[in-house]
Amino acid sequence: KQEVTQIPAALSVPEGENLVLNCSFTDSAIYNLQWFRQDPGKGLTSLLLIQSSQREQTSGRLNASLDKSSGRSTLYIAASQPGDSATYLCAVRLQGSSNTGKLIFGQGTTLQVKP
Amino acid sequence: NAGVMQNPRHLVRRRGQEARLRCSPMKGHSHVYWYRQLPEEGLKFMVYLQKENIIDESGMPKERFSAEFPKEGPSILRIQQVVRGDSAAYFCASSRTPEQFFGPGTRLTVL
């Protein structure tokens, strides 16, 4: 059974710091991995999607990497800003016969960036 | 192109009543997914539908819950005889490619 874990559960940093959020998964047979942002009381915003054949994806100050063999992904945020404060979720989609499209989510990392 | 739309955004029901949650996918998307986020828990998959077909309902509780995605109109998640434990945020996502796009959610409160 695929399990997704995110560490740390919460993180507080001063503005301007570069930071790394971690996501690990137990079964390396994934189709893709997606990083989301969730603001309090709101829906999810897709940040980056990495296909299983890719090693990383970049969007602006965000960079996500994927190492399938070790079951890990990291989300790197450069020059953090108070507006980055939110909960960050990673989710994996299974491959093969289990690939019905459903996403399996981690519990999230709640980030606070202090001015 | 409007995003995924869900209504109502907030729904209050008394125990034993029915709850109907609606989801309109993004234009051109024929795949709809429902997820539930219980208080202090992560998002859990419930059901995956394509037009008029349920593809995967492995995350749906066996009783009281049902979902449909008719040929015309929005996808509906229906919860019969709601109990307090059904209080949660229910999110819908749609896709055409591997990337899923989420709606703002419906927050269900059962009194």
Interface residues (C-beta under 8 A of the other chain):
Chain A: Y31 N32 Q34 F36 G41 K42 G43 L44 T45 S46 L49 Q51 L89 A91 R93 T100 G101 K102 L103 I104 F105 G106 Q107 G108
Chain B: V4 H31 Y33 Y35 E41 G42 L43 K44 F45 Y48 I55 D56 S58 G59 F91 A93 S95 P98 E99 Q100 F101 F102 G103 P104 G105 R107
